[in-house]
Amino acid sequence: MASSNRTEYAVLGLLALGARTGYDIKKMADGALSHFWNESFGHIYPVLRRLEGRGLLTSTVEPQEGRPDRRVYALTPEGQATLQAWFAQPVEPVPPRNELLLKLFFAPLASPEDLRRQIEANRDAQRAALDALDALAERVTREEAHNPNLPAWLLTVDHRRATLRALLDWSDDALDQLPVAAESSAG
């Protein structure tokens, strides 16, 4: 599998937890993975077709009364083996893209007020995301208390929460330093 298409592994992993429709895969990704991984419907369905074509999953059509039939995907033994092989591979770093940092790099070309607003808005979004993750951790801990996967799931939430706390600290530091940077660029 191409290393650049990690979506395939995300789909295989979600199907390893149980058979699902494409809609169910997207819903689960949005609910359980969104703090560290996101996928669009437009990306999931081509991946499902590709994986099925390679024999890594199967699909069955389930008729529904009064609604369109639904296609349910399930992992094959070959898909399970591919997923297990992926677990043994080292993680490939993905270069980050951060528009705020791009704007800060070009700070001498921008107004300090605009940059402050950008950092403040980013900080507010980080704070809201942290609050949402705190609520998610509480809900998952309550609802999945007896699930043996809970500790690993909470590690993903803890990673993102630690990252957000660090970004909040960085935002405060940046706001403290920005006027100094603006004054030094004017002088």
C-alpha positions, -999 to +999 in steps of 0.1 A: +000+000+000+013+034-008+027+051+022+011+084+012-024+069+015-028+064+053-066+067+048-066+031+037-052+021+071-077+042+089-105+025+070-091-009+076-087-002+113-123+010+117-135-021+099-114-042+121-136-030+149-167-042+131-186-042+097-198-007+087-213+013+059-193+042+044-215+065+063-208+046+096-171+048+089-173+086+084-195+090+115-171+069+136-141+088+122-157+121+131-166+110+166-136+089+177-107+101+155-114+137+147-090+150+173-061+135+154-074+123+120-100+135+096-115+121+064-141+133+040-169+112+024-153+121-010-121+103+002-136+074+020-157+059-008-130+057-034-108+041-007-135+015+001-138+006-036-100+003-040-097-019-009-125-041-020-110-044-055-077-056-039-096-082-018-089-065+016-126-061+024-159-074+011-193-057+009-228-068+010-259-049+001-286-048+028-321-037+016-339-011+036-376-005+035-385+030+023-348+040+020-320+032-004-301-001+001-270+002+022-236-013+014-219-028+045-181-034+044-162-060+063-125-068+066-112-099+049-084-120+064-061-103+038-073-070+050-065-080+086-030-092+076-024-058+058-035-040+089-012-061+111+017-055+087+011-017+089+013-018+127+049-032+123+059-003+100+076+028+114+055+059+115+063+083+086+064+119+097+040+142+079+052+178+074+028+201+092+010+229+075+001+259+097-013+290+082-009+310+114+028+303+114+031+311+078+015+345+085+038+350+115+068+342+093+058+372+071+049+394+101+069+424+089+045+426+059+014+426+081-002+449+106+005+439+142-032+443+150-042+417+123-016+393+137-028+398+172-064+391+161-052+359+143-034+346+174-063+355+197-088+337+174-065+307+172-061+307+210-099+308+214-103+279+190-077+259+209-095+266+242-128+254+227-112+223+213-096+215+247-130+219+264-146+196+238-118+170+243-123+172+281-160+165+276-152+137+252-128+120+276-154+122+304-181+107+281-159+079+267-146+070+301-182+068+314-197+050+284-167+026+277-156+020+313-154-018+307-140-017+272-104-030+271-096-005+243-103+025+266-068+031+278-054+033+242-083+055+231-077+079+260-040+081+251-051+097+218-072+122+236-045+129+261-020+135+233-042+161+217-050+177+250-013+181+259-007+196+224-036+220+229-023+231+263+011+237+248-004+257+220-024+278+245+008+286+263+025+294+231-004+317+221-001+336+253+037+339+249+033+350+213+008+377+223+032+390+249+061+391+224+042+404+194+043+441+204+080+438+209+084+422+175+063+449+160+083+477+177+116+462+166+105+459+130+093+495+130+126+507+144 
